[in-house]
Amino acid sequence: MKKILLLCLIISAFYTLALAQTQYSKVVMETSKGTIKIILYDNTFRHSENFVKLVNEGYYNGQLFHRVIKNFMIQTGDDKSKNAQPGEMLGHGGKTYTIPAEFYPEYYHKKGALAAARQGDNTNPKKESSGSQFYIVQGQVFTKEQLDMFVQKGLHPPFTEEQIKIYTTIGGTPHLDYAYTVFGEVIEGLEIVESISLAPTNKADRPTEDIKIIKMYTIQ
């Protein structure tokens, strides 16, 4: 009887551990414009694990949002942006390794999506992601007719009902779907993302007034 009870306890412990390991990771990003909270997807484990590793190392602390485009996205992850001079061209720094693409139909570029930046198709036909640079989607709202046009032109596979609902109400950047890996989404602070996206920028899309990541950290 004791052996059976012990076996049950061991099985229960392993089950509890397995559940804990499948819980989504959450990351808090404190910026000079406010706080953004992000949840990371388990299925995109290569991207999510790499992101958590860099966050825990403090890699992103002090970096700038070096590329900001209204109605599109906000981008960071260039370690050369720390202590960058005003007007200095940014975007070529960051980790030198890449991460294999992780595309899933349920992860797409809705407003608030967290996705990995990457080199263009000409030099990167496998669409492998940057080891550190990422962006958060601001996007815009589309009509059903506009989405249909994406499909007709071969720019997007047929949209699911969920995607149609999201893109015609909340918005996003559907032309990036399945070309860049989406590995998380904003769960708090979309208004901060919007505020950053509206910042005045120079010709290289760098904000004229620095917008900085003060610190990032993981939470349960």
C-alpha positions in Angstrom: 0.0 0.0 0.0 2.8 2.4 0.9 4.6 1.6 -2.4 1.4 2.3 -4.3 1.0 5.6 -2.5 4.6 6.5 -3.1 4.2 5.7 -6.8 1.1 7.9 -7.0 3.0 10.8 -5.3 5.9 10.4 -7.8 3.5 10.4 -10.8 1.7 13.4 -9.4 5.0 15.3 -8.9 6.0 14.6 -12.5 2.6 15.7 -13.8 2.8 18.9 -11.8 6.3 19.5 -13.1 5.1 18.9 -16.7 2.3 21.4 -16.3 4.7 23.9 -14.9 7.0 23.5 -17.8 4.2 24.1 -20.3 3.1 27.4 -18.7 3.6 30.4 -21.0 6.5 32.6 -20.2 5.7 36.3 -19.5 8.0 39.2 -20.0 7.7 42.7 -18.7 9.3 45.5 -20.7 9.7 48.8 -18.9 10.3 51.6 -21.4 10.7 55.3 -21.2 7.1 55.6 -22.5 5.5 53.1 -20.1 5.3 49.4 -19.4 4.4 46.6 -21.8 3.7 43.0 -20.7 4.2 40.2 -23.2 3.3 36.5 -23.2 5.5 34.1 -25.2 4.2 31.0 -27.1 5.3 27.5 -26.2 5.1 26.1 -29.7 7.8 28.6 -30.9 10.1 27.2 -28.3 13.4 28.1 -30.1 12.5 31.8 -30.3 10.8 31.9 -26.9 13.7 30.2 -25.1 16.3 32.4 -26.8 14.2 35.5 -25.9 13.9 34.6 -22.2 17.7 33.8 -22.1 18.5 37.3 -23.5 16.0 39.0 -21.2 17.4 37.2 -18.1 20.9 38.2 -19.1 19.8 41.9 -19.2 20.7 42.0 -22.9 17.9 44.4 -23.9 18.3 46.8 -20.9 19.3 50.3 -22.2 18.6 49.6 -25.9 16.6 52.0 -28.1 13.6 51.4 -30.3 15.7 52.1 -33.4 13.0 51.7 -36.0 9.5 53.0 -35.6 6.9 53.2 -38.3 3.4 54.6 -37.8 0.6 52.0 -38.5 3.2 49.3 -38.9 5.5 48.3 -36.0 8.2 49.3 -33.4 11.5 47.5 -33.5 14.5 47.0 -31.1 17.2 44.5 -30.3 20.3 46.3 -31.7 22.9 46.3 -28.9 24.7 49.1 -30.8 21.8 51.4 -29.9 23.1 51.6 -26.4 24.8 55.0 -26.0 24.2 55.7 -29.7 24.8 59.3 -30.8 21.8 61.4 -32.0 21.0 60.6 -35.6 23.4 57.7 -35.8 22.3 54.9 -38.2 21.1 51.9 -36.3 19.7 48.4 -37.0 22.8 46.5 -38.1 23.8 45.3 -34.6 22.6 42.5 -32.5 23.4 38.8 -32.1 25.1 37.3 -35.1 23.4 33.9 -34.9 20.0 33.1 -36.5 17.1 31.0 -35.4 15.2 28.6 -37.7 11.7 29.9 -38.7 8.8 28.7 -36.6 5.6 29.3 -38.5 2.2 28.3 -37.2 -1.2 29.1 -38.7 -2.6 30.3 -35.3 0.2 32.8 -34.8 -0.2 35.8 -37.1 0.6 39.5 -37.2 -2.4 40.9 -35.3 -2.0 44.2 -33.4 0.3 43.5 -30.5 2.0 40.5 -32.0 5.7 40.0 -31.0 7.8 38.8 -34.0 11.4 38.3 -34.9 13.2 40.6 -37.4 15.4 39.0 -40.1 17.4 39.6 -43.2 15.6 39.7 -46.5 14.7 36.7 -48.7 17.6 37.3 -51.2 20.2 36.5 -48.5 18.0 34.5 -46.2 15.7 32.2 -48.3 14.9 30.0 -45.3 13.5 33.1 -43.5 15.7 32.5 -40.4 15.2 35.0 -37.6 17.7 37.5 -36.1 19.1 36.2 -32.8 18.0 39.4 -31.0 16.1 41.9 -33.0 12.4 41.9 -32.7 9.3 44.0 -33.3 5.9 44.6 -32.0 3.0 45.1 -34.4 1.0 48.3 -34.4 -0.6 47.8 -37.8 -3.9 49.1 -39.1 -7.5 47.9 -39.6 -8.3 46.4 -43.0 -11.6 45.8 -44.8 -12.8 42.3 -45.8 -12.3 43.4 -49.5 -8.7 44.4 -48.8 -8.0 41.0 -47.2 -9.6 39.3 -50.2 -7.3 41.2 -52.5 -4.3 39.9 -50.5 -5.5 36.4 -51.3 -6.3 37.1 -54.9 -2.8 38.5 -55.5 -1.2 35.4 -53.9 0.1 37.5 -51.0 -1.6 35.5 -48.3 -3.3 32.1 -48.0 -7.1 32.2 -47.4 -7.8 34.0 -44.1 -9.4 32.0 -41.3 -12.6 33.4 -39.8 -10.6 34.4 -36.7 -8.1 36.3 -38.8 -10.7 38.1 -40.7 -12.4 39.2 -37.5 -9.1 40.4 -35.9 -7.8 42.1 -39.0 -11.1 43.9 -39.6 -11.6 45.1 -36.0 -8.3 45.2 -34.1 -5.9 45.3 -37.1 -2.4 44.2 -37.8 0.0 43.6 -40.7 -1.3 40.6 -42.6 1.3 40.9 -45.4 4.0 39.7 -43.0 2.1 36.5 -42.0 4.2 33.3 -42.4 7.2 35.3 -43.6 8.4 36.4 -40.1 8.1 34.3 -37.0 5.5 35.4 -34.5 6.4 34.1 -31.1 4.3 36.1 -28.6 1.9 38.9 -28.1 1.3 41.9 -25.9 -1.3 41.3 -23.1 -1.0 44.7 -21.4 0.3 48.0 -22.7 -1.0 48.2 -26.2 -1.5 51.9 -25.7 2.3 52.2 -25.0 3.0 50.4 -28.3 0.7 52.9 -30.1 2.4 55.8 -28.3 5.8 54.7 -29.4 4.6 54.1 -33.0 3.4 57.7 -33.2 6.8 59.2 -32.3 8.3 61.6 -34.8 11.2 59.9 -36.7 14.0 60.8 -39.1 14.4 59.5 -42.6 15.8 56.2 -41.3 12.7 55.7 -39.1 14.7 56.3 -35.9 12.7 58.3 -33.3 14.1 61.9 -33.1 13.8 61.6 -29.4 15.3 58.4 -28.0 12.8 55.8 -26.7 14.6 53.4 -24.4 14.0 50.0 -22.9 14.8 50.7 -19.2 14.7 47.0 -18.3 13.1 43.7 -19.1 12.5 40.8 -16.9 10.4 37.6 -16.7 7.5 36.9 -14.4 5.2 34.0 -13.6 
